[in-house]
């Protein structure tokens, strides 16, 4: 048996893998040492992708709920009935009555654009996205400071000699290629410095050179203290501020007179150690990497704002080893009067999306335009999002719930129709290309096993729905003939000719290509990839020419063919280093004066309330809920809800309640004791794990458990313990600070 190259799809890094297949099953997995990005690096999740692919919950056929049971139906029946109900709801209640809900696509990168385009073509704007479950506060803060919610600040880790990790456990969540290797090397290098800010002793904190183990929920106090130290001690970068920053003088009163030592006392941190971190940060090639530890914590959106302030006053934006400006202008800004807002919770679209955390309330109300239909794609809100109980009740009140997924998830079990999609290993899809800042590589992931039922690519499913909805125009026979010819050049010419005569059809180009070319080659996803190479701007053609592709109208076709023929990836462009400089993006900020905006009225009162007295009062616990639950934990034994078969963790303590020994003694619990965790939202039964990794006063439950696999529930569903109303002003759930109590069974 030969080894086939593929990728892990259980996190965004998609590390390279090689697999052996026997009888259409993945039987062996090993890291791909030839992969230019991962270079043989992989965690145990990637080594266990066979459990993701082959499990008892796989969906094989379209299903329709009849009474309280599912019945197998044909694709034609499912599509026609769904669209009939869809049209009726749209006609009776209007476009605001329909919502879409998607996650990362379960490895279906090419499927997501089909899903999004279907709803956008119908001007249905209520897209509840996993991105806004986690990053809405960051998008909002960057909109205020950088001028666009679509812009971000990426750590230039490769050129840094100091990394400040805030609420980020990179040794487990990865987030960039070969994270464990690179973080370990940094921590052992005497010329570099790894600083971790985290209440608990995470895997990253264990190897850190400095660990600021702050009191849970005091991140805003700490960041404000650090900024105040830098300003008070004159450590700020005046040259950078004068050139790139606006509003510096206006924010100074926020930090003047701030009692830093009292604030750090509330944080339970040593002043001298925090001062040292500040001094090192402003004098080194330093960058910041933050994550859910603060994005889902108290003052979530404000923390993202304060991080921009900290980086700006330290002169660490768009400099080597700092944080680089990335991304572009957002399609929708929350301050735009044309931006949709949720009807009941009044949450604006952030980055054109809405937080799943408020969907329950948008369904459970009497508004004439309330949400009546929900389409979900590769998303399991009953285990992925806050307040499972509220979701169960809300979904029971829908007129139409359609789930597109590869498995019978907890959400699919409540649906009216379930549409089975191919897995990441049964379809063509995108994979990381690798390369450098000047080299552009492209790569596709090809099927390594065959679908064993009637599953379809997500792109094909939404093409069928779009066609039934009348979104795809009548197409000429010449287009079908060109697709059947087997010549990419003939098809390209026919498609370009059609688009020139029918320019409005470009708005459904993906669907047109999927219906014609995709039907012939057996992949809507490859057809979608084809459309990205139809026309190439001069700059892109020049870059590709440096990689050996001849300039001309068919250059894109040559690149497309090369990508398909080279599963290991292919060099498709080389940037001119004299013209491409990632550090110059700061020169193109879409703010009113092209500078970083440090002052915003929206945060002024909020920042002033971040003081030792008010925060100490807010942080007080009571007898009813004396502990703080950290809902969610990255580790080697969870992968959101994608790994359903518990056998992959056999023999491991995969889902436990981590508790500090001091708290275990105080409340009378012992290791491996079964307990009940109770919050405002609900309760779950779980096993105690006494460990010094948990901070005193804080308990931890990992996410991704409580799944019902083959009819049996395993582990605790932490989202049964998180109330959907426990959130910030843009809808982000405060998962990292949930008051709770623990009782013996």
N, C-alpha and C positions, 0 to 999 in steps of 0.2 A: 504493500500500500504506500502510495506517495503522500507526502505532506503538502497541504494546500495552505496558501497564505491568506490570512484574514485579519480581523481586528477585534479586540474586546469592545463591547458596546455598553458596558455598565457604568462608564463615566465619560466625561468629555475628552479625556486624553486619548481614548481609543488606542491603547498600546497594541503593537503588532503581535500577532499570534500565528502559529502554524498548527493545523489540525489534521488528524487522520480520521477518515470516515469509513465505516463498515456497515453494510446493510442499512444505509441512509441514516446512520447515527454517528455522532461525534464520539469517538472512543478514546482518543488521546489528544492532549493539548500541550504545546510547549511555546516558550517565548520566541519571537522572531528576531534573531540577532541581526538580520539584514535590514530591519525597519530603520529608516534614517532618523526617526523621531524618538522611538523608545529604546533602540539599540539593545534588545534583549531584556529590557526591564519589564516586569509585569508583577502585579500583586496577586494574592490568592483568588481574588474575584475572577480575574481573567482566566486563571487556570481551571476555573469551575464553570465555564460558560456552557458546558454540556447540560448542566442542570437548568440553565435559562432556556435552552433550546428544546430539550426533551422533558416535558413534565405532564402530569396527569390532567392539568387544567387547560391544555391547549384546545383552542377552538378550531373545528374543522369545516363547519358549514354555517351558512346564515341561519339565524334563529329568530323566531317570533314568539312573544309571550302570549299564551292563550290560557286564560284563567290564571292560575298560579304556577303553570309549567311552561317550559319552552318546547316549541315544535320546530322541526327542520323545515325550511322553505327554500325555494329556488332564489337565485340572485335576482331574477326578473321580478318575482313577486315582492321580495323585500324592498327593492329600489322603488318600484311603482307605488307600493303602499306607503312607504316613508315619505315620498315626495307629495303624495296626495294629502297626507295629514299635515305635512309641512306647509303646503300652499294654503290649506284651510286656516291654519293658525295665523299665518302671515296676513291673509286677507281679513280675518276677523279681528285680530288684535294688534296688527302692525309690526314693524321691524324691531321694536324694542322688546317684544315678547319672546324673542329667540336668542339663545346664548350658545356660544361654542366654548369648549374647554379642552385645552391640550397641554401635554407635557413635552418631554424631549423626543417623543416619537418612538421610544424603545429601539433606538438605533436607526430610525427612519428619517434621516435628514432630508432626503428628497421628497418624502411624503408630506412634510409639514407645509411647504409652499402650496401644494394642491389644496390642502385643508383650509389654509388661510385665504387663498384666492377665491374659493367657492363662496365664502361668506362675504368677502369684500365686494365681489361683483354684485351681490344682492344688497349692498349697503347695510349689512348687519354688523354692527360695530362692537357688540358686547362679546369680546373675546377674553375669556378668563384664562390667564396663562400661569403656568408654573413659575415663570420668570418674575411675575408680580407677587407671587407668594413669598419670594425671598428678597428681590432686589428693588422693589418699588421705591423704597426710601432713598436708595443710592441714586436711582434715576432722577428722582425729584430734586435731590441736593445738587446733582450735577447740572440739572436744568437751570437752577438759580445761579450757580457759580461759573459754569463753563458755557452757558448759553444754549445748551441743548441736552435734553434727557438722553439722547443717543450717544453722548460722548462719555468716555470713562478715563480712568487714570491707572494704567497697567504698570506693574512693577518691572523695572528693567533689571531683573534679577541677575542676568548673565554678567553685567558690568558693575554690580554692587559689591561693596565690602561690608555692608550692614543691612540686615533685613529686620524690620519691625513687624512681627506677626501679631495681629490684634484679632482675637476671637477666631483664629484660623489654626486648625490642626492639620497642617500640610502632610505630616507623616501618615495620615489616614485618609484625608479628603483629596490629597494629591493636588489637583487644580492646575498644575503645569507638569510637563513631561519629566519623568524620572525624579519626581519630587524627593523621594527618600534618599536616593543617592546624593542629590545635590545639597539637600539640607544637612545631611550627615557630614559631607565634605566641608561645608561652611562652618559647622559647629566645631570641627577639629582643626580648622585653619587658624593659626595664631594671628594672622593678619586680618581676619574677618570676625564679624560679631553677629550672632543670632539672638535676638531679643523676643521673648514671647510674653504677651499680655493675655492672661487667661486665669480665671479663678481656680481651675482644677489643674492637676498635674497631668496634662495630656501627654501623648507620645512625643509631640514636638517640644513641649516644655521640658521633658526629661533630658533632651539633648541640648537644650538652649544654654547659651553662655550666661544669660540673665533671664530670670523668670519673675515677672511682676504678678504675683498671685493675688490679685485684687479681690475685694469683697464682691459677690455677685450683684450685678445691677448698678455698679458705680463707674462704669466706663466713661460716661459723659463728664463726671467730676474729674476723673483722671486726665482726660484729653484737655479739658479746660485748664487744669493745673499745669500741664506740660506747655501749653501755649503761653500761659501767664509767666512761667519761668523763662521761656525763651524771650518774651517781650521785656520783662522786668530786668533781665540780666544783659540786655542788649545783644543777644545772640542772633537776632533776626538778620536776614539778608537784605539790606537796604537797596543794594544795586538791583537785585532781582525784583524787589517790590516796586521800585520806581519805574522799571521798564514794563513789567507784565501784570501788575496788580492795581485794581481800583477799589476804593473803599477801605483802605488800610487805616486811615485816621479815624474813620467813622466807627470801626470796631474796637478801637483802643479802650473806650470807656467800659466795654463789656468785661475787660480783664483788669482794669485799674482798680486797685484796692481789694482785689479778690484774695481771700484768706487761703493761700495755697496750703500751708501746713495743716490748717483745720480740715481742709478738703481731703488731703491725703490721709489724715487720721480716720476720716469716715471710710475711705477706701481701704483702710488697714494696710497701708504701704509706708515704707521708709522714705523720708524726704530725700536723703542723700543718694539713695539708689535711683530714685526717679530723676533727680538732678543729673546724675551721671548719664542716664539714658538720653536725656535732652541734649547734653553737651556732645555726646558721641554722635547723635543724630544730625546735628547741624554742622559738624566738622568732617563727617565721613561721606563717602558715596553711598548714601542711605536711601532705602525705599520702604514702602509700606505694603503689606498684603493683609487685607481684612476679609472676614467671611461671616457665616451665620451667627457666630458667637456674639457679634454686635448688631448684625443686620436684623436679627430677630430678638433683640433685647430691648430693655427700657430705653427710651429716647432714640429709637432706631434711626429715623431719618435725620435727626439732628447730629447723631454720631457721624454719619456720612458727610454732613456739612462741616463738622469740626475737623475731620480728616483733611478736607481740602484746605482749610485755614492753616492747619499744622504744616502741611506740605508747602503751602505758598509762603508763609512767613519764614520758613527754613530754606527757601530757594531750591526745593527738591523736585520741581516739576519741569519736565522736558530737559533734563540734564543727564549725562551718563551716570548710570547706577541709581537714578531717581525713579519717579513715576512718569510714564509717557502719556501724552494726550492721544487717545485712540477713538475710533468711531466717527460718527458724523451727525448731521442734523436729524432730529427725531421727526417722525411723521406727525406726531401729535404732542402738543405741549399742554400741560394742565391749566395754564393761564389763558389759553386760546378760547374765546367765547364760543367757538364752533365745536369745541371738544365735548363729546358726550360725557355725562355723569350718570352714575347709578341713580335710579329713581327714588329709592327708599333711604339708602345709606349715604347718598350724595358724595360718592367717591369719584374724582375725575379720572379720565383715562390717563395713565402714566405710560409713556412710551407706546401709546396706542393700545394699551391692554389694561385689564382690570384684575383685582386680586380675588382668587377663589374664596378667600376668607369671608366675603360678604354675599356670596351667591345665595346662601340659604335664605337670607332675609329678603333678597330680591325675588325669590319664589314665593315665600310665605307671607303674602300680604293681599290686600283687596284692591290694589291699584288696577285700573282697566288695562294697563299695558305691562302688567307684571310678567316675569319670565314664566312662560308656559311650556317651552320646548328647549331641551339641552342636547347638543351633539358633543360627545366626548371622543377624543382621539388619543390612544395610548396614554390614558390618564385614569387613575384610580382614586378619585377624591375621597372615597370612604376610608382609605388608609393613608393617603398622602397629605390631606389638608385638614385644617383645624375643625374640631367638633363633629365627630362621626355621627353622634346622635342627631344633631340638627340636620346633617346631610340626609340621613335616612328618612327623617320626617319630610324634609323639603322635596326630595326626589319622589316620594310617594304621592305628591300633589301635582306632579307634572302631567300634562296631556301627552307629551311625547319625550321619551328618553332613548336616544340612539347611541350605542357604544360601539366604537371600532377599536378592536384590540386583538392581540394574539392569544389571550387567555380569558377564561371565565373568571374575571376578577370579582371582588365584592360589589363593585359598581355595576358591572355587567349583569350580575345576578338580579339587579333591580330594573333592568332596562326593558323597554317594549320591543326593541329590535337589537340584535347583536350581529355585527358584521365582522367576520374573521379576517384578520390581516396576516400576511406572511411575516415571518420573523426576520430579524436582521441577517440571518444566515441562509435565508431562502430567497433573497431578492438582491438586486443590484442597488447599491447605495454609496454614499460618500464615505471617504476615509481620510484621515489626516495625511497630507502629502509630505510634510517635513520640509527640509531646506533651511535657508538662513534668511536674513533680512533682504539680501540681494537676489537670492535664488528662489524661484517659485516652482514648487513641485505640485503635481496633481495626481490623485489616485482614486480609484473606485474600489469598493468592496464587492466582490462577485459572489454569487450563491455557492455554498459548499455542500448543501443538502437540498433535497427536493421537498416541496410542500406535499403532505400526505392526505390532504383533503381538498376543499374548494377555496382555500384562502387566496386572496389577491393582494397585490401591492397596494399600499395606501393610496398611491397616485392613481391607480386604476379605479379604486373604489370611488374616489371623489370625482373622477372623470365621468363615471356612470351616473352619479348623482347630479353633476353639472349638466350632463346631456339630457337627463330626464326633466330637469328644471328649465330646459330651453336656453341655457347659457351658451351652448356651442352652436354656431350658425351652420346652415347647410353647406357642406364642403364639396368642391368640384371633384369629379372622378379623377382628374389629372393628378390631384394630390395623393389619392390612394394608389394610383399607378406608379407614381414616383417612389412612394414608400415601398411598394412591392418590387421595385427594380433592383434593390440591393445596393444601389449607388448613393452614398451620402451626398455626393455633389449634385446628382440629379434631384434628389429630394430637397436639398438646400435651395436650388434654383426655383423649383416649383413652389416651395413655401414662401420664398422671398417675393416671387411674382404675385402670389395670392395676397400677401400682406400689403403690397404696394397698391393693389386694387381695392383692398378692404382694410384700411388702416385701423379701424376700430377693433378688428379681430385680434390685434396685438394684445388686447387686455385679457384675452383668454388663450394666449399662445400655448401655454403648457397643456391645456386640455386638447387643443387642436393637434399638437404633436403627439400626445398620448393616444388619441383616437385613431390617428393615421399611422405614423411611424411606430409608435408603441405597440399597436396591435400586431404589426408585422414582425417586430423583433422580440416580442414577448415581454416587454418591460416599459411601462409608462415612465419609470424613473430614468432609464437611459434616454428616452425620448426627451424628457425634461432637460437632462444634461446637454443634449444636442442643441437645444434652443439657446443656450448660453454662449454658443460659439458661432451663431449665425452672422453677426456683424461684429467686427473688432475695431476699436478706435486705433488711431495711428500709434499712440504710445504703447498700447498693448502689442501691436504687431511688431514694433521695434524690439520690445522685450523678448517676444517669442523668436524673432529672427536671431537673437544672440544665443538662443538655445538650439538653433538649427532648423527652425521652421520657416519656409520661404514666405515672404510677404506677398499678399494677394487675397482675393476674395475667398479662396478655399483654404486659407491657413487654418481657420477654425475647425474645418472638417478633418484636416490632417492631425490637429491636436486631439480632437475627439477620438479618432481612431487609435492614436498612440496610447491614450489613457486606457482604453478598453483592452488593448493588446498587452499592456504591461501592468499586471496586478501588483508588482512591487513598487509602482509609482514611476513617474517620468518627469524630467525637467522640462517645463513648458515656458519658462521665461527667466530672463536675467535682467534685473533692474540696473540702470546706470547709477552707480554709487555717487557720482557727482551731482545727480539730480534728485536722488532719493535720500532724504535725511529725516528719520522719524523724530528727531529732536526739534524739528522746525514746525511741527503741527501746532505748537502754541501760538504761532504767528497767524493761525487761521481760525481762531475762536469766533463763533458767531454771536458774541455779545455786542452790546450797543457801541462799545469803543474798542472791541478787539482784545480786551483785557479780562483777567479773572476777576469776577465780582465777589469781593469778600463780604460786603454789606448787603443784607436783604431784610426788609421790614418783617417778612414772614417768620424770621427766627429770633428777632431781637428780644422779645419778651421771654421766649422759651429759654434762650441762653442765660438771661439774667436770673431765671429761676433755678439754674444749676448752681447751687451754692450749698455749703455744708449744712446749714440749718434746715433748709427746706428738704434737702435730700435725705438727711438723717430721719426726718419725720416720715417721709414717703417710704423709707425702707423698713420701717418697723413691721414686725410680724406679730401675729396674735395666737392665742391658744387654739383657735379653730384650724388655722393653717400655719404652723410654726416653721415649716421647711420650704425651701425654694426648689422646685422641680426644673431641671434642665431637660426639656422635652426634645430629644433628638441628640444623636451622638454618632459621629463618623468612626467606623472601625472596619476591620477586615471581615466581619461576619454579617454585614448588612449592605444592601445595594438598593436603597429606596424600597420599592415593592416589586422589583423586577425578578428577583430570585425567589420563586414561590415554593419550591420543593425543599423542605427543611433538611433533607438528607445531606445537603452540601455542608451543613454545620454539625453533622452527627458527632457526638462526643464532646462538643464544645458548650460552654456556658454562653450562649449567643444573646439571650435577652434576659437581663437581670436589672435589679434596682441597685445601682452603685451608691453606697452610703459610707461616709467617713466613720472610722472606729469610734470617735468621740460621740457622734450622734447615735451610733448603734448602742453604745453603753448607756447613754442618757435615756433613750427610749426603750431599752430592754430588748433589742433584736440581736439575733445571731446569724452568722453566715449560713446561707442556704435555707433560711427560714422563709416560709411562704407568708406574704403580707398582702394587705389591701391598701392601695394608694388612692386617696380621695382628693378631688379638687372641686371647684365650682361647677365644672362641666360634667363630671361623672367619676367612675371608679374602675380600677383594673386590679387583677390579682397577679402577683409577680414574685419571683424569688429574690431575696436580699443577697447582695454581694458586698461584703465589708472590705473596703479598700481605701488606702490613703490617696488614691487618684482622685477621689471625690473630695471637695472642700467641705470643711465643717459648715453645717447649715444648708448644704446643697445636696440634692439627690439627683441621679441621672438615669433616664430610661432611653435606650436607643430607638430610632425610628425604623420603620419597615417591617414590623412584626405585627402579630395579631391577625395574620393572614389565614383564611380558611382554605386549606389545601386538601383536595380530594375529600371534602366534607368535614375535615377536622381542623379546628383552630389551634394554632401554635404561637406561643409568645403573647406578649401584652401589646395592645394597640394604644400607643401613647397619644394618638389624636382623639381617643375617647376622653382624655383628660384635659384637652385644651379647648377653651371656650372661644367660639368664633368672634365674640364681641371684645375679647381681650386682645386689642390691636392698637396700632397707631393711626394717625390721621389719614394715611394713604392706604390703609387696609392691611398692613403687614402684621401677621400674628406675632405676639410676644412670646414665642415658644421657649426662650431661654430664661424666662423669669415667671414661673407659674407657681403661685402659693399653693401648698398642699399639706396634707398630713398622712402619716403612715400608721396603719393599725394592724395588729396581729389578727390572723384568721381565727 
